[in-house]
């Protein structure tokens, strides 16, 4: 049983690390650093250096606590900023108490800083650390030439780390954006939809606002593909997404559910305003979307979120409603029962 649980846990850990760049950096910094510093703590304890043993133990506890906080809360920006501030203090403490050996940790701290925190924190912190470590190195007896060499190398490392971190973070943001965007239409994909539905349902359950879903399904889309080709079909899908986005409110969100199915999340609505929005979009599509002069229409299933809903039951009610609209002759709007399936 224990082996089975571990076997299920590791894939989830890998998936989360792959999806969250900053969390992966925090973890890859904290775990090896905690192991390394813990090893030094054991050595210093055996050597009788109790003061440095306490310092090393506090640093290990700090690294483990911050890493755990990042995993539990998901607030990696805040935990990353806290981490770099405390590790900087740790480097200065080691340099003050143990002497010049602390300068080696300054390089690790400088590189990690640019990956763990935003520029507003990293740049002032690195500048202060360079000045402080240089001053403490001089106080500890480091000669002029070694001191100049240290200051020069830590400056070069800072420039390199800053440039590489900016590029890596930009690429990570691009990958995260691609993961939640439909490549054809540029709107949100199914993964993004699930995240937004969870947020909307939570608001409804807290009585903060109403929310509605419109499931929009283009009518006879397979015939469009068969008759005009997939490239024309793709143009219809892109034009459809543009029309719905343009004729919806700024606070509403459109997602591609799959194929010719789209979902529009309506925030801060009641049932009547949801129905009016559906009919407005239906008329807009009928009037403005066509191929070879023939109008393209869509069937719409509407579902207002209920407090008893979870995001899946809410989405299923909208899906069932659009299925009913397709069976009722298409180009129509069907409003789902306000109660989730299976609820009294």
Buried (B, 14 or more C-beta within 10 A) or exposed (E): EEEEEEEEEEEEEEEBBEEBBBBBBBBBBBEEBBEBBBEBBEEBBEEEBEEBBEBBBBBBEBBBBBBEBBBEEEBBBEBBBBBBBBBBBBBBBBBBEBBBEBBEBBBBBBBBBBBBBEEEBBBEBBEEBBEBBBEBBBEBEBEEEBBEEBBEEBEEBBEEBBEEBEEBBEEBEEEEEEEBBBEEBEBBBBEBBBEBBEEBBEBBBEEEEBBBBBBBBBBBBEEBBEEBEEEBBEBBBBBBBBBBBEBBEEEBBBBBBEEBBBBBBBBBBBBEBBBEBBBEBBEBBBEBBBBEEEEBBBBBBBBBBBEBBBBEBBBBBBBBBBBBBBEEEBBBBBBBEBEBEEEE
